[in-house]
Amino acid sequence: EPLKPTYMPVFLTKKERKKLRRQSRREAWKEEQEKVRLGLEAPPEPKLRYVAQVPRVTASLV
């Protein structure tokens, strides 16, 4: 039986890993935005960023 070549796993550098993560997240974000534009999905709820917003938002929900 001939010897089978052994393949070394490809390790990405930190910069390459960050680049791939950025690209995939941006692509997912763009797809989500496109679905919202077409009306297939509801737009995401606004995020609470400051404690001062909590009373206003909870009052508007009631």
The first five atom37 places (N, CA, C, CB, O) and aatype in JSON, in Angstrom:
{
  "aatype": [6, 14, 10, 11, 14, 16, 18, 12, 14, 19, 13, 10, 16, 11, 11, 6, 1, 11, 11, 10, 1, 1, 5, 15, 1, 1, 6, 0, 17, 11, 6, 6, 5, 6, 11, 19, 1, 10, 7, 10, 6, 0, 14, 14, 6, 14, 11, 10, 1, 18, 19, 0, 5, 19, 14, 1, 19, 16, 0, 15, 10, 19],
  "atom_mask": [
    [1, 1, 1, 1, 1],
    [1, 1, 1, 1, 1],
    [1, 1, 1, 1, 1],
    [1, 1, 1, 1, 1],
    [1, 1, 1, 1, 1],
    [1, 1, 1, 1, 1],
    [1, 1, 1, 1, 1],
    [1, 1, 1, 1, 1],
    [1, 1, 1, 1, 1],
    [1, 1, 1, 1, 1],
    [1, 1, 1, 1, 1],
    [1, 1, 1, 1, 1],
    [1, 1, 1, 1, 1],
    [1, 1, 1, 1, 1],
    [1, 1, 1, 1, 1],
    [1, 1, 1, 1, 1],
    [1, 1, 1, 1, 1],
    [1, 1, 1, 1, 1],
    [1, 1, 1, 1, 1],
    [1, 1, 1, 1, 1],
    [1, 1, 1, 1, 1],
    [1, 1, 1, 1, 1],
    [1, 1, 1, 1, 1],
    [1, 1, 1, 1, 1],
    [1, 1, 1, 1, 1],
    [1, 1, 1, 1, 1],
    [1, 1, 1, 1, 1],
    [1, 1, 1, 1, 1],
    [1, 1, 1, 1, 1],
    [1, 1, 1, 1, 1],
    [1, 1, 1, 1, 1],
    [1, 1, 1, 1, 1],
    [1, 1, 1, 1, 1],
    [1, 1, 1, 1, 1],
    [1, 1, 1, 1, 1],
    [1, 1, 1, 1, 1],
    [1, 1, 1, 1, 1],
    [1, 1, 1, 1, 1],
    [1, 1, 1, 0, 1],
    [1, 1, 1, 1, 1],
    [1, 1, 1, 1, 1],
    [1, 1, 1, 1, 1],
    [1, 1, 1, 1, 1],
    [1, 1, 1, 1, 1],
    [1, 1, 1, 1, 1],
    [1, 1, 1, 1, 1],
    [1, 1, 1, 1, 1],
    [1, 1, 1, 1, 1],
    [1, 1, 1, 1, 1],
    [1, 1, 1, 1, 1],
    [1, 1, 1, 1, 1],
    [1, 1, 1, 1, 1],
    [1, 1, 1, 1, 1],
    [1, 1, 1, 1, 1],
    [1, 1, 1, 1, 1],
    [1, 1, 1, 1, 1],
    [1, 1, 1, 1, 1],
    [1, 1, 1, 1, 1],
    [1, 1, 1, 1, 1],
    [1, 1, 1, 1, 1],
    [1, 1, 1, 1, 1],
    [1, 1, 1, 1, 1]
  ],
  "atom_positions": [
    [[0.85, -1.18, 0.0], [0.0, 0.0, 0.0], [0.89, 1.24, 0.0], [-0.97, 0.0, 1.22], [1.77, 1.37, 0.86]],
    [[0.68, 2.14, -0.96], [1.53, 3.34, -1.01], [1.26, 4.24, 0.2], [1.3, 4.11, -2.33], [0.18, 4.26, 0.78]],
    [[2.29, 4.98, 0.53], [2.16, 5.89, 1.66], [1.23, 7.04, 1.3], [3.54, 6.42, 2.1], [1.35, 7.65, 0.24]],
    [[0.31, 7.32, 2.2], [-0.6, 8.44, 1.98], [0.05, 9.7, 2.52], [-1.99, 8.19, 2.66], [0.67, 9.67, 3.59]],
    [[-0.07, 10.79, 1.8], [0.53, 12.03, 2.3], [-0.24, 12.52, 3.54], [0.54, 13.13, 1.2], [-1.46, 12.45, 3.59]],
    [[0.5, 13.01, 4.49], [-0.14, 13.57, 5.68], [-0.21, 15.08, 5.49], [0.63, 13.19, 6.99], [0.77, 15.72, 5.1]],
    [[-1.35, 15.62, 5.78], [-1.55, 17.05, 5.6], [-1.51, 17.74, 6.95], [-2.88, 17.33, 4.89], [-2.13, 17.3, 7.92]],
    [[-0.77, 18.82, 6.98], [-0.7, 19.62, 8.19], [-1.92, 20.55, 8.22], [0.64, 20.43, 8.26], [-2.3, 21.09, 7.18]],
    [[-2.52, 20.74, 9.38], [-3.63, 21.69, 9.44], [-3.13, 23.12, 9.2], [-4.36, 21.6, 10.8], [-2.02, 23.48, 9.6]],
    [[-3.95, 23.9, 8.56], [-3.56, 25.27, 8.25], [-3.96, 26.15, 9.42], [-4.23, 25.77, 6.91], [-5.14, 26.22, 9.79]],
    [[-3.01, 26.82, 10.0], [-3.28, 27.73, 11.1], [-3.24, 29.15, 10.58], [-2.25, 27.53, 12.26], [-2.3, 29.56, 9.89]],
    [[-4.27, 29.9, 10.9], [-4.33, 31.28, 10.46], [-3.67, 32.18, 11.5], [-5.79, 31.72, 10.22], [-3.68, 31.89, 12.7]],
    [[-3.11, 33.25, 11.02], [-2.53, 34.22, 11.94], [-3.66, 34.98, 12.64], [-1.57, 35.21, 11.19], [-4.81, 34.89, 12.22]],
    [[-3.32, 35.7, 13.67], [-4.32, 36.46, 14.41], [-5.01, 37.47, 13.49], [-3.68, 37.18, 15.61], [-6.22, 37.67, 13.56]],
    [[-4.22, 38.09, 12.64], [-4.76, 39.08, 11.71], [-5.74, 38.43, 10.72], [-3.61, 39.78, 10.94], [-6.79, 38.99, 10.42]],
    [[-5.38, 37.24, 10.22], [-6.25, 36.54, 9.28], [-7.55, 36.1, 9.95], [-5.53, 35.33, 8.69], [-8.62, 36.18, 9.35]],
    [[-7.45, 35.62, 11.19], [-8.65, 35.21, 11.92], [-9.59, 36.39, 12.12], [-8.27, 34.59, 13.29], [-10.81, 36.27, 11.95]],
    [[-9.01, 37.54, 12.49], [-9.82, 38.74, 12.7], [-10.49, 39.17, 11.39], [-8.95, 39.88, 13.26], [-11.65, 39.57, 11.37]],
    [[-9.74, 39.07, 10.29], [-10.27, 39.48, 8.99], [-11.44, 38.58, 8.58], [-9.16, 39.45, 7.92], [-12.47, 39.07, 8.12]],
    [[-11.27, 37.26, 8.75], [-12.34, 36.33, 8.4], [-13.58, 36.57, 9.26], [-11.86, 34.89, 8.55], [-14.71, 36.53, 8.76]],
    [[-13.37, 36.8, 10.54], [-14.5, 37.05, 11.45], [-15.23, 38.32, 11.04], [-14.01, 37.15, 12.92], [-16.46, 38.34, 11.0]],
    [[-14.48, 39.37, 10.75], [-15.08, 40.63, 10.32], [-15.91, 40.45, 9.05], [-13.99, 41.69, 10.08], [-17.03, 40.94, 8.94]],
    [[-15.34, 39.73, 8.09], [-16.03, 39.53, 6.81], [-17.32, 38.74, 7.0], [-15.11, 38.81, 5.82], [-18.35, 39.11, 6.44]],
    [[-17.26, 37.67, 7.78], [-18.45, 36.84, 7.95], [-19.53, 37.59, 8.72], [-18.1, 35.53, 8.67], [-20.72, 37.48, 8.39]],
    [[-19.13, 38.35, 9.74], [-20.12, 39.1, 10.51], [-20.75, 40.21, 9.65], [-19.47, 39.71, 11.76], [-21.95, 40.46, 9.74]],
    [[-19.93, 40.86, 8.83], [-20.46, 41.92, 7.97], [-21.43, 41.34, 6.94], [-19.32, 42.67, 7.26], [-22.46, 41.94, 6.65]],
    [[-21.09, 40.18, 6.38], [-21.95, 39.53, 5.41], [-23.3, 39.16, 6.04], [-21.27, 38.28, 4.83], [-24.35, 39.36, 5.44]],
    [[-23.26, 38.61, 7.26], [-24.5, 38.26, 7.96], [-25.33, 39.51, 8.24], [-24.18, 37.52, 9.28], [-26.55, 39.48, 8.11]],
    [[-24.66, 40.6, 8.63], [-25.36, 41.85, 8.9], [-26.03, 42.38, 7.64], [-24.38, 42.9, 9.47], [-27.17, 42.85, 7.68]],
    [[-25.31, 42.31, 6.51], [-25.87, 42.79, 5.24], [-27.09, 41.97, 4.84], [-24.81, 42.75, 4.14], [-28.08, 42.53, 4.36]],
    [[-27.02, 40.65, 5.02], [-28.16, 39.8, 4.69], [-29.36, 40.14, 5.56], [-27.79, 38.31, 4.86], [-30.49, 40.2, 5.07]],
    [[-29.12, 40.37, 6.84], [-30.2, 40.73, 7.75], [-30.83, 42.07, 7.35], [-29.69, 40.79, 9.2], [-32.05, 42.21, 7.35]],
    [[-29.98, 43.04, 7.0], [-30.48, 44.35, 6.57], [-31.32, 44.22, 5.29], [-29.31, 45.32, 6.34], [-32.34, 44.9, 5.14]],
    [[-30.88, 43.37, 4.39], [-31.62, 43.18, 3.14], [-33.0, 42.57, 3.42], [-30.82, 42.27, 2.17], [-33.98, 42.97, 2.79]],
    [[-33.07, 41.62, 4.35], [-34.36, 41.02, 4.71], [-35.28, 42.07, 5.33], [-34.16, 39.85, 5.69], [-36.49, 42.06, 5.07]],
    [[-34.73, 42.96, 6.14], [-35.54, 44.02, 6.75], [-36.05, 44.96, 5.66], [-34.72, 44.81, 7.81], [-37.21, 45.37, 5.68]],
    [[-35.19, 45.3, 4.7], [-35.59, 46.19, 3.61], [-36.71, 45.59, 2.76], [-34.39, 46.51, 2.72], [-37.62, 46.29, 2.33]],
    [[-36.62, 44.26, 2.54], [-37.64, 43.6, 1.73], [-38.92, 43.32, 2.51], [-37.09, 42.3, 1.18], [-39.93, 42.94, 1.93]],
    [[-38.87, 43.52, 3.82], [-40.04, 43.3, 4.65], [-40.21, 41.86, 5.1], [0.0, 0.0, 0.0], [-41.28, 41.49, 5.59]],
    [[-39.18, 41.04, 4.93], [-39.27, 39.65, 5.35], [-39.07, 39.48, 6.85], [-38.23, 38.82, 4.61], [-39.53, 38.5, 7.44]],
    [[-38.4, 40.44, 7.47], [-38.16, 40.41, 8.91], [-38.51, 41.76, 9.49], [-36.68, 40.04, 9.23], [-38.45, 42.79, 8.81]],
    [[-38.88, 41.75, 10.77], [-39.13, 43.01, 11.47], [-37.8, 43.64, 11.83], [-40.02, 42.79, 12.74], [-36.83, 42.93, 12.09]],
    [[-37.73, 44.97, 11.86], [-36.46, 45.6, 12.26], [-36.14, 45.28, 13.72], [-36.53, 47.13, 12.05], [-37.06, 45.07, 14.51]],
    [[-34.87, 45.24, 14.07], [-34.51, 44.91, 15.46], [-34.98, 46.0, 16.42], [-32.98, 44.73, 15.58], [-35.1, 47.17, 16.06]],
    [[-35.24, 45.58, 17.64], [-35.67, 46.52, 18.68], [-34.52, 47.47, 19.01], [-36.14, 45.77, 19.95], [-33.36, 47.07, 18.96]],
    [[-34.82, 48.72, 19.35], [-33.75, 49.64, 19.75], [-33.1, 49.18, 21.05], [-34.3, 51.07, 19.91], [-33.76, 48.64, 21.93]],
    [[-31.81, 49.39, 21.15], [-31.06, 48.94, 22.32], [-31.0, 50.06, 23.35], [-29.63, 48.5, 21.93], [-30.92, 51.24, 23.01]],
    [[-31.05, 49.67, 24.62], [-30.9, 50.64, 25.7], [-29.42, 50.82, 25.95], [-31.64, 50.18, 27.0], [-28.71, 49.85, 26.25]],
    [[-28.95, 52.03, 25.83], [-27.52, 52.27, 26.0], [-27.19, 52.99, 27.3], [-27.0, 53.06, 24.83], [-26.09, 52.83, 27.82]],
    [[-28.12, 53.77, 27.83], [-27.84, 54.54, 29.03], [-28.93, 54.3, 30.06], [-27.71, 56.04, 28.71], [-30.08, 54.05, 29.7]],
    [[-28.58, 54.38, 31.31], [-29.54, 54.18, 32.39], [-30.62, 55.25, 32.34], [-28.83, 54.18, 33.76], [-31.76, 55.0, 32.73]],
    [[-30.28, 56.44, 31.87], [-31.24, 57.54, 31.8], [-32.37, 57.25, 30.82], [-30.53, 58.82, 31.41], [-33.44, 57.85, 30.93]],
    [[-32.16, 56.35, 29.87], [-33.2, 56.04, 28.89], [-34.25, 55.09, 29.43], [-32.57, 55.44, 27.65], [-35.36, 55.04, 28.91]],
    [[-33.93, 54.34, 30.47], [-34.82, 53.28, 30.95], [-36.2, 53.82, 31.32], [-34.2, 52.59, 32.16], [-37.19, 53.24, 30.87]],
    [[-36.33, 54.88, 32.11], [-37.69, 55.36, 32.44], [-38.49, 55.79, 31.21], [-37.59, 56.52, 33.42], [-39.69, 55.54, 31.14]],
    [[-37.84, 56.45, 30.26], [-38.56, 56.89, 29.06], [-39.05, 55.7, 28.25], [-37.67, 57.77, 28.19], [-40.19, 55.7, 27.78]],
    [[-38.21, 54.69, 28.1], [-38.58, 53.54, 27.28], [-39.67, 52.73, 27.96], [-37.35, 52.65, 27.01], [-40.63, 52.32, 27.31]],
    [[-39.54, 52.51, 29.26], [-40.57, 51.73, 29.96], [-41.89, 52.49, 29.97], [-40.12, 51.42, 31.41], [-42.95, 51.85, 29.92]],
    [[-41.87, 53.81, 30.04], [-43.1, 54.6, 29.99], [-43.75, 54.49, 28.61], [-42.82, 56.07, 30.33], [-44.98, 54.47, 28.5]],
    [[-42.95, 54.43, 27.57], [-43.51, 54.34, 26.22], [-44.06, 52.94, 25.93], [-42.45, 54.7, 25.19], [-44.9, 52.79, 25.05]],
    [[-43.61, 51.93, 26.65], [-44.11, 50.57, 26.46], [-45.46, 50.37, 27.13], [-43.11, 49.57, 27.0], [-46.23, 49.5, 26.73]],
    [[-45.75, 51.17, 28.15], [-47.0, 50.99, 28.92], [-48.16, 51.55, 28.2], [-46.89, 51.63, 30.28], [-49.29, 51.48, 28.7]]
  ]
}
